[in-house]
Amino acid sequence: MMHKKHSLPELTFRGLLLGSILTIIFTASNVYLGLKVGLTFSSSIPAVVISMAVLSFFKNSNILENNMVQTQASAAGTLSSIIFVIPGLFICGYWNEFPLWQTFMICLCGGGLGVIFTIPLRKAMVVESKLAYPEGRAAAEILKMANKDQEIKKGKKGVKEIALGGIIAATYSLFSSGFKLIASESSFAFIWNKMAFGFSMGYSLALLGAGYLVGLAGAIALLVGMFLAWGILTPYLSSFEFDGIKNATELASEVWSAKVRLIGTGAIAIAALWTLIELLKPVFDGIREIIRNVKNPHTNNNDSRNTDLSIKNIFILFLLMVVGLFITFYSFVGDAKLNIFYHFLFAIAGTLIAVLIGFFVAAACGYMAGLVGSSSSPISGIGLIGIIASSIIFLLLGAELFKDPVLSNFAIALAIFTTSVILATAAISNDNLQDLKTGYLVGATPWKQQVSLLVGCIFGALAIVPVLNLLYQAYGFVGAMPRANMDASLALNAPQANLMSTIAKGIFNHNIEWDYIIFGAGIGIIIIIVDKILRKAKMSLPPLAVGIGIYLPPAVNIPLIIGGILKYFIMKYLEKKYEKNSKKEEKIALCEQNGILFASGLIVGESIFGVIIAAITVFSVGMGGDENILALNFENLHNSELLAFIFFVGVIFYFVRRIIKNRF
């Protein structure tokens, strides 16, 4: 373990500035990716590499300054998980535009509570526990090498990989989403024996990169889900809807949207709950350990490496967050025009639910992050519990009131709004302890990291709000379009938000087609059993990924699947290539890091350019112009799908070449 030299600066202006810039970039990328496919990527390692390269130009930069940059950037990237819930306010029909300050406040206060609630857990869960904290340890190992000239060169090479991936993905996005010269996907469908079969192939480079980060197990699970949806369920159910009039594409799409997606919802719900159930015992064990350590403190409080924010500062921050939440809830409830009693009742209830449930999920998520890593922690399950608990409590408080359909929709929106705060708290607590583990391993001062995390929440909240609004205005969400006659094929899927909205509507309106959701839950249970059997043979079939594979269209699934399978074969090739090399593990690790950075670049490039195109679109529409202002519309261009396929395959070959050449 590296011991801290007290003369080294940690919280510096240049570090905070760099962290703020990275925060905006990675948050925008995660918001776009999360809305499109329901996944986000960890920004810790890319942030570490960029920080090492940029700060190396300053003679007095150091490991602790680099650590603060990645702490700030990773916290904000994680806060983007709020997009798993908040689009539900549009999908349920309550919002038609983002109230910017309300959205900012739930991000800021929810994220701030996530930081505050995990500060008392640091000693027991970071310093004294034996939890793995995989991302935290990986970031620490990279940081420990930051002062060596050779590693600085690797850091600069890493930035080059991110930049190169970003430029390639942005170029493709410009020609497909901007100029409309090459297709973003190809599709075909046919009817056989009154059953509609459909398939679509997407060419998203961001999803290719995300698939590489997901890996083989996730890719196979997505493939299984996609096969169930489009090879079995859609054809079977479409046979009952066949009328001889609808074409194959129309029939398959309608059946999948109206029925198969509900089955996917059931599978996602049961998989998320099962993941939480599996982790209940270790979470309770961890909480007992925390209580024991609180009762028997034996830490040397003079050691700056064990100095958290003071109790006084924590209390002041907590009070500010709670007051901020109450004001935000009071404003939100005010839109329903209720009498003063119900106005205060629901504002207070929403604040208390968010704070109390947030406190418990902070401990659970912090422990789960240490156990299985932030990327694998079941945040969707936390959202599911939040929406069910919030809906039931509000239904009990206003049972008679919510018989009115208008007020019932308000109650659905209030439950979603409350859950968004809970999820922000869960996401940050999930990331916070991971970052504090990194800091502990490199000798950082905890209270300074905690300040950096709070700064990350501020800039993350500032970035999320305009990006969310831009993406909604430009593309819309599945089930919620801002303008008539928009291209529904470009709408962002927002799968978790659709799930939350569906559950809340079902609880309040009693009008959901539960048969399909229950059937999906049954499929989920079967997959869970299969996964348990496979784990005995050291294999896996992640149930949540199977549910997502059912829920998402093939055009989204296929690039993810290709990316995951690609990583598997690359790693197999590298193991064979360096089989007899004395530095086998080191060389393979460098190649793997190379791939992670290039894949992250693909995600960032396409995502950021997607946001830029969204801004251009919204500006054009606002000025009375065309939604496709960048489109060149060459009438004689008939091979756009072929061009897209060639470009996509070319990037795959180039991607593989850059990894296996290992030019670090």
C-alpha positions in Angstrom: 0.0 0.0 0.0 1.3 3.4 -0.8 1.6 5.9 2.1 0.7 9.5 1.5 3.2 12.3 1.6 1.4 15.2 3.3 3.1 17.8 1.0 1.3 16.5 -2.1 -1.6 18.7 -3.2 -4.9 16.9 -3.7 -7.8 19.2 -4.3 -6.4 21.7 -6.8 -8.1 24.2 -9.1 -6.7 22.5 -12.3 -7.8 19.1 -11.0 -11.3 20.3 -10.3 -11.5 22.0 -13.7 -10.3 18.8 -15.5 -12.7 16.7 -13.4 -15.6 19.0 -14.3 -14.9 18.7 -18.0 -14.6 14.9 -17.8 -17.8 14.9 -15.7 -19.8 16.6 -18.5 -18.3 14.4 -21.2 -18.9 11.1 -19.4 -22.3 12.1 -18.0 -23.6 13.0 -21.4 -22.2 9.8 -22.9 -23.8 7.7 -20.1 -27.2 9.5 -20.4 -27.3 8.8 -24.2 -26.2 5.2 -23.8 -28.5 4.5 -20.9 -31.5 5.8 -22.7 -30.7 4.0 -25.8 -30.0 0.5 -24.4 -30.4 0.5 -20.6 -26.7 0.2 -19.9 -24.1 2.6 -18.6 -20.3 2.2 -18.5 -17.8 2.8 -15.7 -15.9 6.0 -16.3 -13.3 5.5 -13.6 -10.5 3.9 -15.7 -10.9 6.2 -18.8 -10.9 9.2 -16.3 -7.7 7.9 -14.6 -5.9 7.5 -18.0 -7.0 10.9 -19.3 -6.1 12.6 -16.0 -2.6 11.0 -16.0 -1.9 12.2 -19.5 -3.2 15.7 -19.1 -1.7 16.4 -15.6 1.6 15.0 -16.7 2.2 18.3 -18.5 2.5 20.0 -15.1 5.7 19.2 -13.2 4.1 19.1 -9.8 1.2 16.8 -10.6 0.9 13.7 -8.5 -1.0 10.5 -7.8 -3.4 12.1 -5.3 -4.4 14.9 -7.7 -5.1 12.3 -10.4 -7.2 10.3 -7.9 -9.4 13.4 -7.2 -10.0 13.9 -10.9 -11.2 10.3 -11.4 -13.3 10.5 -8.1 -15.2 13.5 -9.4 -15.7 12.2 -12.9 -16.8 8.7 -11.9 -19.3 10.1 -9.4 -21.0 12.2 -12.0 -21.0 9.4 -14.6 -22.7 7.2 -12.0 -25.3 9.8 -11.3 -26.5 9.4 -14.8 -28.3 6.2 -13.6 -31.2 8.5 -12.8 -32.2 8.2 -16.4 -33.4 4.7 -15.6 -36.4 6.2 -13.9 -37.1 9.9 -14.7 -38.2 9.4 -18.4 -41.1 7.5 -16.9 -42.7 10.8 -16.1 -43.0 11.4 -19.9 -44.0 7.8 -20.6 -46.9 7.9 -18.1 -48.0 11.2 -19.8 -47.5 13.5 -16.9 -44.6 15.6 -18.2 -44.2 16.9 -21.7 -41.0 18.9 -21.0 -38.3 18.8 -18.3 -38.8 21.2 -15.4 -35.1 22.0 -15.4 -34.7 23.1 -11.7 -36.7 20.2 -10.3 -34.7 17.7 -12.3 -31.5 19.4 -11.2 -32.5 19.3 -7.5 -33.5 15.6 -7.4 -30.1 14.7 -9.1 -28.2 17.0 -6.7 -30.0 16.1 -3.5 -30.3 12.4 -4.2 -26.6 12.2 -5.2 -25.6 14.3 -2.2 -27.5 12.0 0.2 -25.7 9.0 -1.5 -22.3 10.6 -0.5 -23.4 11.6 3.0 -25.0 8.2 3.9 -21.9 6.3 3.0 -19.4 8.4 4.9 -20.1 6.6 8.2 -19.7 3.2 6.4 -16.2 4.0 5.1 -14.2 2.7 8.0 -16.0 -0.7 8.3 -16.6 -1.3 4.6 -13.4 0.1 3.1 -10.7 0.1 5.7 -11.4 -3.1 7.7 -13.6 -5.3 5.4 -12.2 -7.9 2.9 -14.6 -6.9 0.1 -13.1 -7.0 -3.4 -14.0 -3.5 -4.8 -12.8 -4.6 -8.3 -13.1 -1.3 -10.1 -11.6 0.6 -7.1 -8.6 -1.7 -7.0 -8.1 -1.5 -10.8 -8.1 2.3 -10.7 -5.7 2.3 -7.8 -3.2 0.0 -9.6 -3.2 2.4 -12.6 -2.7 5.4 -10.4 0.2 3.8 -8.5 2.1 3.7 -11.8 1.3 7.3 -12.6 4.7 8.8 -11.5 6.8 6.5 -13.7 7.9 8.0 -17.1 7.0 4.7 -18.8 3.5 4.8 -17.3 3.0 8.4 -18.3 3.7 7.4 -21.9 1.1 4.6 -21.5 -1.3 7.2 -20.1 -0.9 9.4 -23.2 -1.2 6.3 -25.4 -4.4 5.5 -23.6 -5.8 8.9 -24.3 -4.9 8.4 -28.0 -6.9 5.1 -27.9 -10.0 6.9 -26.4 -9.6 9.8 -28.9 -9.2 7.5 -31.9 -12.3 5.4 -31.0 -14.2 8.6 -30.4 -13.3 10.1 -33.8 -14.2 6.9 -35.6 -17.6 6.6 -33.9 -18.3 10.3 -34.3 -17.5 10.1 -38.0 -19.9 7.2 -38.5 -22.6 9.0 -36.5 -22.2 12.1 -38.6 -22.7 10.2 -41.9 -25.6 8.0 -40.5 -27.5 10.2 -38.0 -26.4 13.5 -39.5 -26.0 13.4 -43.3 -28.2 10.2 -43.6 -25.9 8.8 -46.2 -25.4 5.5 -44.6 -28.0 3.4 -42.7 -28.1 3.0 -38.9 -29.7 -0.4 -39.3 -31.0 -3.0 -41.7 -34.1 -5.1 -41.2 -36.3 -7.7 -42.9 -39.4 -9.7 -42.0 -41.5 -12.5 -43.5 -44.6 -14.5 -42.7 -44.5 -18.3 -42.6 -47.5 -20.4 -41.7 -49.4 -17.3 -40.4 -46.4 -16.4 -38.1 -44.4 -13.2 -38.5 -40.6 -13.5 -38.2 -38.5 -10.3 -38.1 -34.9 -9.4 -37.7 -32.9 -6.2 -37.7 -29.1 -5.5 -37.6 -27.8 -2.3 -36.0 -24.5 -0.7 -36.8 -24.0 1.4 -33.7 -20.3 1.6 -32.8 -21.2 2.8 -29.2 -23.1 -0.5 -28.7 -20.2 -2.5 -30.2 -17.9 -0.9 -27.6 -20.5 -1.4 -24.8 -20.7 -5.1 -25.8 -17.0 -5.4 -25.5 -17.2 -4.1 -21.9 -20.1 -6.4 -21.1 -18.2 -9.5 -22.1 -19.2 -13.0 -23.3 -21.6 -14.0 -20.5 -23.7 -10.9 -21.0 -23.5 -11.3 -24.8 -24.8 -14.9 -24.7 -27.6 -13.9 -22.4 -28.7 -11.1 -24.7 -28.6 -13.6 -27.6 -30.8 -16.0 -25.7 -33.3 -13.2 -24.9 -33.3 -12.1 -28.5 -33.9 -15.6 -29.7 -36.8 -16.1 -27.2 -38.4 -12.8 -28.4 -38.0 -13.0 -32.1 -37.5 -16.8 -32.7 -40.3 -18.1 -30.5 -42.6 -15.5 -28.7 -43.2 -13.0 -31.5 -43.9 -15.7 -34.2 -46.2 -17.7 -31.9 -48.2 -14.7 -30.6 -48.4 -13.2 -34.1 -50.2 -16.3 -35.4 -53.3 -15.2 -33.3 -53.1 -11.7 -34.8 -52.7 -12.7 -38.4 -55.4 -11.1 -40.6 -53.9 -11.4 -44.1 -53.8 -7.6 -44.4 -50.8 -6.4 -42.3 -47.4 -7.0 -43.8 -44.8 -9.0 -41.9 -42.9 -6.0 -40.5 -46.0 -4.3 -39.2 -47.4 -7.5 -37.7 -44.1 -8.5 -36.0 -43.5 -5.0 -34.6 -47.0 -4.6 -33.2 -47.0 -8.0 -31.4 -43.5 -7.5 -30.0 -44.3 -3.9 -28.8 -47.7 -4.8 -27.3 -47.0 -8.2 -25.8 -43.5 -9.5 -26.0 -42.0 -6.4 -24.4 -44.4 -7.0 -21.4 -42.9 -10.5 -21.1 -39.5 -9.0 -21.2 -40.6 -6.6 -18.4 -41.6 -9.6 -16.2 -38.3 -11.3 -16.8 -36.3 -8.1 -16.0 -38.4 -7.6 -12.8 -37.9 -11.1 -11.4 -34.2 -11.1 -12.4 -33.6 -7.8 -10.6 -35.4 -9.0 -7.5 -33.5 -12.3 -7.5 -30.1 -10.5 -7.7 -31.1 -8.5 -4.6 -32.3 -11.6 -2.8 -29.0 -13.4 -3.5 -27.1 -10.5 -1.9 -29.3 -10.1 1.2 -27.2 -12.3 3.5 -23.9 -10.7 2.7 -25.5 -7.2 3.0 -26.9 -8.0 6.4 -23.6 -9.5 7.5 -21.9 -6.4 6.4 -24.3 -4.1 8.2 -23.8 -6.2 11.4 -20.0 -5.7 11.0 -20.5 -1.9 10.6 -22.6 -1.8 13.8 -19.9 -3.7 15.7 -17.2 -1.4 14.5 -19.2 1.7 15.4 -19.6 0.4 18.9 -15.9 -0.5 19.2 -13.9 2.3 17.5 -10.1 1.9 17.6 -8.9 4.1 14.9 -6.2 6.7 15.4 -8.1 9.9 14.7 -4.8 11.8 14.2 -4.1 9.8 11.1 -5.3 12.0 8.2 -5.8 8.9 6.1 -8.8 8.1 8.4 -10.3 11.6 8.6 -13.8 12.0 7.1 -15.9 15.1 6.9 -16.8 16.2 10.4 -20.1 15.2 12.0 -21.0 18.9 12.1 -20.4 19.3 8.3 -22.3 16.0 7.6 -25.3 17.2 9.6 -25.3 20.6 7.8 -25.1 19.0 4.4 -27.8 16.5 5.3 -30.1 19.3 6.5 -29.5 21.2 3.2 -30.3 18.1 1.1 -33.5 17.4 3.1 -34.7 21.0 2.9 -33.8 21.0 -0.9 -35.8 17.8 -1.4 -38.8 19.1 0.5 -38.9 22.3 -1.6 -38.6 20.3 -4.7 -41.4 17.9 -3.7 -43.6 20.8 -2.6 -43.2 22.4 -6.0 -43.9 19.1 -7.8 -47.0 18.4 -5.7 -48.2 22.0 -6.3 -48.8 21.2 -10.0 -51.7 18.9 -9.0 -53.6 21.8 -7.4 -54.5 19.8 -4.2 -55.8 21.4 -1.0 -53.2 22.6 1.5 -53.5 19.4 3.7 -52.7 17.0 0.8 -50.1 19.4 -0.6 -48.1 19.2 2.6 -48.9 15.5 3.2 -47.5 14.3 -0.1 -44.5 16.7 -0.1 -43.5 15.5 3.4 -44.2 11.8 2.5 -42.2 12.0 -0.7 -39.2 13.6 1.2 -39.4 11.0 4.0 -39.7 8.0 1.7 -36.8 9.3 -0.4 -34.6 9.9 2.7 -35.5 6.7 4.7 -35.4 4.2 1.8 -32.4 6.1 0.5 -30.5 5.5 3.8 -31.1 1.7 3.6 -30.3 1.3 -0.1 -27.1 3.3 0.5 -25.8 0.7 2.9 -27.0 -2.2 0.7 -25.6 -0.7 -2.6 -22.3 0.2 -1.0 -21.8 -3.4 0.2 -23.0 -4.8 -3.2 -20.4 -2.6 -5.0 -17.7 -4.0 -2.8 -18.9 -7.5 -3.3 -19.5 -7.7 -7.1 -18.4 -4.2 -8.4 -20.3 -1.1 -9.3 -20.9 -2.3 -12.9 -22.5 -5.5 -11.8 -24.5 -4.1 -8.9 -28.3 -4.4 -9.5 -29.3 -0.8 -9.5 -32.5 -1.7 -11.6 -33.6 -3.9 -8.7 -33.3 -1.0 -6.3 -35.4 1.1 -8.7 -38.0 -1.7 -8.8 -38.2 -1.8 -5.0 -38.4 2.0 -4.9 -41.3 2.2 -7.3 -43.3 -0.6 -5.7 -42.8 0.9 -2.1 -43.5 4.5 -3.2 -46.6 3.5 -5.2 -48.1 1.4 -2.3 -47.4 4.1 0.3 -49.0 6.9 -1.8 -51.9 4.7 -2.7 -52.6 4.1 1.1 -52.3 7.8 1.8 -54.7 8.9 -0.9 -56.9 5.9 -1.7 -60.1 7.9 -2.1 -58.4 10.8 -3.7 -56.8 8.7 -6.5 -60.0 7.3 -7.8 -60.1 10.4 -10.0 -58.2 9.4 -13.2 -56.3 12.8 -13.3 -55.2 12.5 -9.7 -54.3 8.9 -10.3 -51.9 9.9 -13.0 -50.4 12.5 -10.6 -49.9 9.7 -8.0 -48.1 7.6 -10.6 -45.9 10.5 -11.5 -45.2 11.2 -7.8 -44.1 7.6 -7.2 -41.7 7.8 -10.2 -40.4 11.2 -9.0 -39.7 9.8 -5.6 -38.0 6.7 -7.0 -35.7 8.9 -9.1 -34.3 10.4 -5.9 -33.9 6.9 -4.3 -32.1 5.7 -7.4 -29.8 8.7 -7.4 -28.9 8.0 -3.8 -28.3 4.3 -4.6 -26.2 5.0 -7.7 -23.8 7.4 -5.9 -23.5 5.2 -2.8 -22.7 2.4 -5.2 -19.8 4.4 -6.6 -18.7 6.3 -3.5 -17.2 3.5 -1.5 -15.5 2.2 -4.7 -13.8 5.5 -5.1 -12.9 5.7 -1.4 -11.3 2.3 -1.7 -9.2 3.6 -4.5 -8.2 6.6 -2.3 -7.4 4.4 0.6 -5.1 2.2 -1.5 -3.2 5.2 -2.8 -3.1 7.2 0.4 -5.7 9.9 -0.3 -7.4 12.0 2.4 -11.0 10.7 2.8 -12.7 14.1 3.5 -11.1 15.6 0.4 -12.4 12.7 -1.7 -15.8 13.2 -0.2 -15.7 16.9 -1.1 -14.7 15.9 -4.7 -17.6 13.4 -4.8 -20.0 16.2 -3.8 -18.5 18.5 -6.5 -19.0 15.7 -9.0 -22.7 15.5 -8.0 -23.1 19.2 -8.7 -21.5 19.1 -12.1 -23.2 15.8 -12.9 -26.6 17.3 -12.1 -25.8 20.4 -14.2 -24.8 18.1 -17.2 -27.7 15.6 -16.9 -30.6 18.2 -17.1 -29.8 19.9 -20.4 -28.7 16.6 -22.0 -31.9 14.8 -21.0 -34.0 17.6 -22.3 -32.1 17.8 -25.6 -32.3 14.0 -26.2 -36.0 14.0 -25.5 -36.8 17.0 -27.8 -34.7 15.5 -30.6 -35.5 11.8 -30.5 -38.3 11.2 -27.9 -38.7 8.1 -25.8 -40.5 4.9 -26.7 -44.1 5.6 -25.7 -43.5 9.4 -25.4 -42.8 11.6 -28.3 -42.6 15.4 -28.0 -44.0 16.2 -31.4 -46.4 14.6 -33.9 -45.1 12.9 -37.0 -41.6 12.2 -35.5 -39.7 9.1 -36.6 -40.6 6.6 -34.0 -37.7 4.3 -35.1 -35.2 6.9 -33.7 -36.9 7.1 -30.3 -34.7 6.1 -27.3 -35.8 2.9 -25.7 -35.4 3.9 -22.0 -36.2 0.2 -21.0 -36.0 0.6 -17.2 -38.1 3.8 -17.2 -40.7 2.0 -19.2 -40.6 -0.8 -16.7 -41.1 1.6 -13.7 -43.9 3.4 -15.5 -45.7 0.1 -16.3 -45.5 -1.1 -12.7 -46.7 2.2 -11.2 -49.6 2.3 -13.7 -50.5 -1.2 -12.9 -50.6 -0.5 -9.1 -52.8 2.6 -9.4 -55.0 1.8 -12.4 -55.4 -2.0 -12.2 -55.3 -2.1 -16.0 -52.1 -3.8 -16.9 -51.9 -7.0 -18.8 -50.5 -9.0 -15.9 -50.7 -12.3 -17.8 -47.8 -11.4 -20.0 -45.7 -9.9 -17.1 -46.3 -13.1 -15.0 -45.4 -15.3 -18.0 -42.2 -13.2 -18.3 -41.5 -13.7 -14.6 -41.9 -17.5 -15.2 -39.3 -17.3 -18.0 -37.1 -15.3 -15.6 -37.4 -18.0 -12.9 -36.4 -20.7 -15.5 -33.3 -18.7 -16.5 -32.4 -18.2 -12.9 -32.4 -21.9 -12.4 -30.4 -22.5 -15.5 -27.9 -19.9 -14.4 -27.5 -21.6 -11.0 -26.8 -24.9 -12.7 -24.3 -23.3 -15.1 -22.5 -21.6 -12.2 -21.6 -25.0 -10.8 -19.7 -25.6 -14.0 -18.1 -22.1 -13.7 -20.3 -20.6 -16.4 -23.2 -18.2 -16.2 -26.3 -16.9 -18.0 -27.1 -13.5 -16.3 -30.9 -13.5 -16.0 -31.2 -9.7 -16.1 -29.3 -9.6 -19.5 -31.7 -12.3 -20.8 -34.7 -10.1 -19.9 -33.1 -7.1 -21.5 -32.5 -9.2 -24.6 -36.2 -9.9 -24.8 -37.1 -6.2 -24.2 -34.7 -4.5 -26.6 -35.0 -4.7 -30.5 -32.4 -6.9 -32.4 -30.9 -3.7 -33.9 -29.7 -2.8 -30.4 -28.9 -6.4 -29.2 -26.8 -7.5 -32.2 -23.9 -5.0 -31.8 -23.8 -5.7 -28.1 -23.6 -9.4 -28.8 -20.9 -9.0 -31.4 -18.8 -6.9 -29.0 -19.0 -9.4 -26.2 -18.1 -12.4 -28.4 -15.3 -10.3 -30.0 -13.7 -9.8 -26.6 -13.9 -13.5 -25.8 -12.0 -14.5 -29.0 -9.5 -11.7 -28.7 -8.6 -12.8 -25.1 -8.3 -16.5 -26.3 -6.0 -15.4 -29.1 -3.8 -13.4 -26.7 -3.6 -16.2 -24.2 -2.3 -18.5 -27.0 0.0 -15.7 -28.4 1.7 -15.1 -25.0 1.5 -18.6 -23.7 5.3 -19.1 -23.4 6.1 -15.4 -22.5 7.4 -14.8 -19.0 5.4 -11.6 -18.8 2.2 -13.2 -20.1 -0.2 -11.7 -17.5 1.2 -8.2 -17.9 1.0 -8.2 -21.7 -2.5 -9.6 -21.7 -3.6 -7.0 -19.1 -2.1 -4.2 -21.2 -3.9 -5.4 -24.3 -7.1 -5.7 -22.4 -6.8 -2.2 -21.1 -6.1 -1.0 -24.7 -9.4 -2.6 -25.7 -11.3 -1.1 -22.8 -10.1 2.4 -23.7 -10.8 2.1 -27.4 -14.3 0.7 -26.6 -14.9 3.6 -24.2 -13.8 5.9 -27.0 -16.4 4.4 -29.3 -19.1 4.9 -26.7 -18.1 8.5 -25.9 -17.6 9.5 -29.6 -21.1 8.3 -30.8 -22.8 9.4 -27.6 -21.4 12.9 -27.6 -22.1 13.3 -31.3 -25.6 12.1 -30.7 -26.0 14.9 -28.2 -24.6 17.4 -30.6 -26.9 16.3 -33.4 -29.8 16.5 -30.9 -28.8 20.1 -30.1 -28.7 21.0 -33.8 -32.1 19.3 -34.4 -33.8 21.1 -31.4 -32.3 24.5 -32.6 -33.6 23.9 -36.1 -37.1 22.9 -35.0 -37.2 25.9 -32.6 -36.4 28.2 -35.6 -39.2 26.6 -37.6 -36.8 24.5 -39.7 -36.5 20.8 -40.6 -35.8 18.0 -38.0 -33.3 16.5 -40.4 -31.4 19.7 -41.2 -28.1 17.9 -41.8 -29.5 15.3 -44.2 -28.1 15.5 -47.7 -30.9 13.3 -49.2 -29.1 11.9 -52.3 -31.9 10.4 -54.2 -29.7 7.9 -56.2 -28.0 6.5 -53.1 -29.4 2.9 -52.9 -26.6 1.2 -51.0 -26.7 2.9 -47.7 -27.2 -0.3 -45.8 -24.3 -2.0 -47.6 -22.1 1.0 -46.9 -23.0 0.8 -43.2 -22.2 -2.9 -43.1 -18.8 -2.4 -44.7 -17.9 0.5 -42.4 -19.1 -1.6 -39.3 -17.1 -4.6 -40.3 -14.0 -2.4 -41.1 -14.1 -0.9 -37.6 -14.3 -4.4 -36.1 -11.2 -5.5 -37.9 -9.4 -2.3 -37.0 -10.5 -2.6 -33.4 -9.1 -6.2 -33.2 -5.8 -5.1 -34.8 -5.2 -2.3 -32.4 -5.7 -4.6 -29.4 -3.6 -7.6 -30.5 -0.7 -5.4 -31.8 -0.3 -4.1 -28.2 1.8 -1.0 -28.9 2.0 0.2 -25.4 
